[in-house]
Amino acid sequence: MSIVLLLLPDFLLICGGALLKRARGFTPDFWTGIERLVYFVLFPALLFRSLALSPLSLSDAGPMVAVGLAYTAAGMILSALAGPLFKLPRPTFAGCFQCGFRFNTYVALAVASRLGGEPGLAAISLLVGVLVPPVNVAAVAVLAHGRTKILPELARNPLVIACVGGMLWKWSGWRLPDLVAHLLALLASAALPLGLLAVGAGLAFRHGRLPAGALVWWTALKLAIIPAIALALANAAGLPPVERQAAVILAAVPTATSAYILAVQMKGAGAPVALLISTGTLAAAITLPAWVWLLENL
């Protein structure tokens, strides 16, 4: 099966969410409830289960983790250049800064699971668990600009809690009780399709006074430059195929829709962030299969 056809169901779910949002009976309150369910219950269950049952450990996957941290740091540095380069107002830059390195975990996990099965899901879940805290710290720090404390924000983040909990359970060596494991599996199975539908429902193409140059800069950075850096670092580190695939996929997926929610909640400019997320998600329908094809044919 071609790479495009393999990834087509995931992007069709995103399109389905965009269409359903415009259908009668699917009100904004409905989608708000779906987003909260995925963000606070289903997605943490998936992350906790994947990490707790992962055959990988941090020590085993040290090179992959180092690659992930390195390309994320590169994304932060290059993203920060957009402020002075395009002379953006502080609220616009603060909101859009995160769009250069934050990743849509729903898309990443769906693609990794489809391509690599359980090993691919385990590898990318471990990488997500490591990268979620620094990514959130950077995003909150720039948006806060001295107005709020970062640690309380992280302590309340359900993704951080699930990742830390899953890694601690894995480290403890305890066996998950069968009932708990089955319940988590059921919750996890609903996370990805509902998450992708929510991604589609969150698409919004509002100009929001973002210069065209800045739109191109952040979109190219997230979908082309950072994945290229990730691939180069993964090859230099000699990562096994599954780990190299996980590192590049996580780098190549579009920005998380939660970036818009965070920007609005912390008084950043929301419309430019929504435009970047929506443009990037559509563009990823082309760029993401291209990166997967490249991984498969190197």
Summary of the structure (lengths in Angstrom):
residues: 298
radius of gyration: 18.1
end to end distance: 17.8
largest distance: 55.8
contacts: 1061
relative contact order: 0.19
helix: 80%
strand: 0%
